[in-house]
């Protein structure tokens, strides 16, 4: 995620969540789905402990989503060798869907 994209995401979430000081709901999970071939893996990523109205909270949430997206797509022990087009497609789809779900969650909490 580029700094410009992160800034836009942070600004939109900050506007959507003006009264949220701390995320404490049990419903604060983002589901990350990865499809590799015929196999689909999912991971629930909790953001309940993050303040999504802050830049720091958004960066931490995004970091968790990136890690989960890599994991559901086959990133193992720090690397995937070789990086295949299936992995790139899976990762791109997984992170895009996770970020969209995070944005929806942030808007709903506002």
C-alpha positions as CSV (number, residue, x, y, z in Angstrom):
1,X,0.0,0.0,0.0
2,X,1.5,3.3,-1.0
3,X,1.7,6.2,1.4
4,X,-0.8,8.2,-0.6
5,X,-3.3,5.3,-0.6
6,X,-2.8,4.8,3.1
7,X,-3.4,8.5,3.7
8,X,-6.6,8.4,1.7
9,X,-7.8,5.3,3.6
10,X,-6.9,6.9,6.9
11,X,-8.7,10.1,6.1
12,X,-11.8,8.3,5.0
13,X,-11.9,6.1,8.0
14,X,-11.1,9.0,10.4
15,X,-14.2,10.8,9.0
16,X,-16.3,7.7,9.2
17,X,-15.3,7.0,12.8
18,X,-15.2,10.3,14.7
19,X,-16.5,8.9,18.0
20,X,-14.6,5.7,18.1
21,X,-11.9,5.9,20.6
22,X,-11.3,2.2,21.0
23,X,-12.6,-0.8,19.1
24,X,-14.0,-3.3,21.5
25,X,-16.8,-5.1,19.8
26,X,-16.7,-8.8,19.3
27,X,-17.9,-8.2,15.8
28,X,-14.6,-6.6,14.8
29,X,-13.1,-9.3,12.5
30,X,-12.2,-9.2,8.9
31,X,-12.4,-12.5,7.0
32,X,-9.5,-13.0,4.5
33,X,-10.2,-15.6,1.8
34,X,-7.6,-17.0,-0.6
35,X,-8.3,-19.1,-3.6
36,X,-5.5,-21.2,-5.0
37,X,-6.7,-23.5,-7.7
38,X,-9.6,-25.5,-6.3
39,X,-8.7,-24.8,-2.7
40,X,-10.1,-21.9,-0.6
41,X,-8.6,-20.9,2.8
42,X,-10.0,-18.4,5.2
43,X,-8.6,-16.6,8.2
44,X,-10.5,-14.3,10.6
45,X,-8.4,-11.3,11.5
46,X,-9.4,-9.5,14.7
47,X,-9.1,-5.7,14.7
48,X,-11.1,-5.3,18.0
49,X,-8.0,-4.1,19.9
50,X,-7.2,-1.3,17.3
51,X,-8.3,2.3,17.2
52,X,-9.4,2.5,13.5
53,X,-9.7,6.3,13.8
54,X,-5.9,6.6,14.1
55,X,-3.2,6.3,11.4
56,X,-1.4,3.8,13.7
57,X,-4.5,1.7,14.1
58,X,-5.1,1.6,10.3
59,X,-1.5,0.7,9.6
60,X,-1.6,-2.2,12.2
61,X,-4.9,-3.4,10.7
62,X,-3.5,-3.3,7.2
63,X,-0.3,-5.2,8.3
64,X,-2.5,-8.0,9.8
65,X,-4.5,-8.2,6.6
66,X,-1.3,-8.4,4.5
67,X,0.0,-11.2,6.6
68,X,-3.2,-13.1,6.6
69,X,-3.6,-12.7,2.8
70,X,-0.1,-14.1,2.3
71,X,-0.8,-17.0,4.6
72,X,-4.1,-18.0,2.9
73,X,-2.4,-18.0,-0.5
74,X,0.5,-20.2,0.5
75,X,3.2,-18.0,1.8
76,X,5.1,-20.3,4.1
77,X,8.1,-19.7,6.4
78,X,8.9,-16.3,5.0
79,X,8.9,-17.2,1.3
80,X,7.0,-18.8,-1.5
81,X,9.4,-20.1,-4.1
82,X,8.8,-19.6,-6.9
83,X,6.3,-16.8,-6.9
84,X,3.6,-18.0,-9.3
85,X,0.9,-16.2,-11.2
86,X,-1.6,-18.2,-9.1
87,X,-0.1,-16.8,-5.9
88,X,-0.1,-13.2,-7.2
89,X,-3.7,-13.6,-8.3
90,X,-4.7,-15.1,-5.0
91,X,-2.9,-12.5,-2.9
92,X,-4.3,-9.6,-5.0
93,X,-7.8,-10.9,-4.6
94,X,-7.4,-11.7,-0.9
95,X,-6.0,-8.3,0.1
96,X,-8.5,-6.4,-2.0
97,X,-11.4,-8.2,-0.5
98,X,-10.0,-7.9,3.1
99,X,-9.4,-4.1,2.7
100,X,-12.9,-3.7,1.3
101,X,-14.4,-5.6,4.3
102,X,-12.3,-3.5,6.7
103,X,-13.6,-0.3,5.1
104,X,-17.2,-1.6,5.4
105,X,-16.6,-2.5,9.0
106,X,-15.2,0.9,9.8
107,X,-18.1,2.6,8.1
108,X,-20.6,0.5,10.1
109,X,-18.9,1.3,13.3
110,X,-19.2,5.0,12.7
